[in-house]
Amino acid sequence: MNVKPIRNKTDYKRAMARIDELWGARIGSPEGDELEVLAVLVERYEAEHQPMPPSHPIEAIKFRMEQLGLTARQLEVYIGPSGRVSEVLSGKRHLTLAMVKRLHEGLRIPYESLLSNTA
C-alpha cells in the first residue's frame, strides 16, 4: 500500500481510479485496508474542495417524507393543520422557528437544511 495525501485534482483523480480498482475488496485484506484509507482521504478532500450546500428546506422535508413513507397529513403534528402543511410544501408559506424545531426533533432533519435558503 502506497497511499499519499490528496492535495490537488491530479491526486484526487488518481485516488478515485485506485478506488475503482479496489472496489469490492474484502474487509480486513490489504486491498480492503487501502480502499478504506483512500475513501477517508477522498471524503476529506471533497469536503474541503467540493462542499455540498444544504438542500432547500422544502426539498429536505420531501426527501425525509419519502424516506419514511410519510404523507402530508402525517406532517400536521410538526407543521400544523393540513392547509398550512400544503402551503409550506408548495412554498407559499415559510417555516416558523417552532416548525423547524419540531421537524428537527421529530423527523431528524438537520437544522442546516431546514434553515438554509430561507431569506
C-alpha positions as CSV (number, residue, x, y, z in Angstrom):
1,M,0.0,0.0,0.0
2,N,1.5,3.3,-1.1
3,V,-1.1,5.8,0.0
4,K,-0.3,9.5,-0.2
5,P,-2.3,12.7,0.8
6,I,-4.7,14.1,-1.8
7,R,-3.5,17.7,-2.4
8,N,-4.8,18.5,-5.9
9,K,-7.1,17.4,-8.7
10,T,-4.5,15.1,-10.1
11,D,-4.1,13.3,-6.8
12,Y,-7.8,13.2,-6.5
13,K,-8.3,11.6,-9.9
14,R,-5.5,9.1,-9.1
15,A,-7.2,8.1,-5.8
16,M,-10.6,7.7,-7.5
17,A,-9.1,5.5,-10.2
18,R,-7.5,3.3,-7.5
19,I,-10.7,3.1,-5.6
20,D,-12.4,1.8,-8.7
21,E,-9.7,-0.9,-9.0
22,L,-10.1,-1.8,-5.3
23,W,-13.9,-1.7,-5.2
24,G,-15.3,-4.9,-3.6
25,A,-12.1,-5.8,-1.8
26,R,-12.6,-7.9,1.2
27,I,-12.7,-6.0,4.5
28,G,-9.5,-6.6,6.5
29,S,-7.5,-7.6,3.5
30,P,-4.6,-5.4,2.4
31,E,-6.7,-4.2,-0.5
32,G,-9.6,-3.6,1.7
33,D,-7.5,-1.6,4.1
34,E,-6.1,0.5,1.2
35,L,-9.7,1.1,0.0
36,E,-10.8,2.3,3.4
37,V,-7.9,4.7,3.8
38,L,-8.4,6.1,0.3
39,A,-12.1,6.6,0.9
40,V,-11.3,8.6,4.0
41,L,-8.8,10.8,2.1
42,V,-11.2,11.3,-0.8
43,E,-14.0,12.2,1.6
44,R,-11.8,14.8,3.3
45,Y,-10.6,16.3,0.0
46,E,-14.2,16.5,-1.3
47,A,-15.4,18.2,2.0
48,E,-12.7,20.8,1.7
49,H,-12.8,21.4,-2.1
50,Q,-16.3,20.4,-3.2
51,P,-18.6,21.2,-0.2
52,M,-22.2,20.3,-0.7
53,P,-24.5,23.1,0.3
54,P,-27.5,22.2,2.4
55,S,-30.7,21.4,0.5
56,H,-33.6,23.7,0.3
57,P,-35.9,23.3,3.4
58,I,-38.9,22.0,1.3
59,E,-36.7,19.5,-0.6
60,A,-35.3,18.3,2.7
61,I,-38.8,17.8,4.1
62,K,-40.0,16.0,1.0
63,F,-36.9,13.8,0.9
64,R,-37.4,12.8,4.5
65,M,-41.1,12.1,3.8
66,E,-40.1,9.8,1.0
67,Q,-37.6,8.0,3.2
68,L,-40.1,7.4,5.9
69,G,-43.1,6.8,3.7
70,L,-45.0,9.8,5.3
71,T,-48.0,11.6,3.8
72,A,-48.7,15.3,4.1
73,R,-51.3,14.5,6.7
74,Q,-48.7,13.0,8.9
75,L,-46.7,16.3,8.9
76,E,-49.6,18.1,10.7
77,V,-48.1,17.2,14.1
78,Y,-44.9,19.1,13.0
79,I,-46.3,21.9,10.9
80,G,-50.0,22.4,11.8
81,P,-53.3,21.9,10.0
82,S,-53.5,20.4,6.6
83,G,-53.8,23.8,4.9
84,R,-50.6,25.0,6.5
85,V,-48.8,21.8,5.5
86,S,-50.0,22.3,1.9
87,E,-48.8,26.0,1.9
88,V,-45.4,25.0,3.3
89,L,-44.9,22.2,0.9
90,S,-45.9,24.4,-2.1
91,G,-43.6,27.2,-1.0
92,K,-46.4,29.6,-0.3
93,R,-45.6,29.8,3.5
94,H,-42.2,29.9,5.2
95,L,-41.3,27.6,8.1
96,T,-41.5,29.2,11.5
97,L,-38.8,28.5,14.1
98,A,-41.3,26.4,16.0
99,M,-41.9,24.3,12.9
100,V,-38.2,23.9,12.3
101,K,-37.7,22.8,15.9
102,R,-40.5,20.2,15.7
103,L,-39.3,18.9,12.3
104,H,-35.8,18.6,13.5
105,E,-36.7,16.8,16.7
106,G,-39.4,14.6,15.2
107,L,-38.0,13.7,11.8
108,R,-34.3,14.3,12.5
109,I,-34.0,16.7,9.6
110,P,-30.8,18.7,10.1
111,Y,-31.2,22.3,11.2
112,E,-28.8,23.4,8.5
113,S,-31.2,22.0,5.8
114,L,-34.3,23.5,7.5
115,L,-32.8,26.9,7.9
116,S,-31.0,27.2,4.5
117,N,-32.2,29.4,1.7
118,T,-34.9,31.0,3.8
119,A,-34.4,34.6,3.0
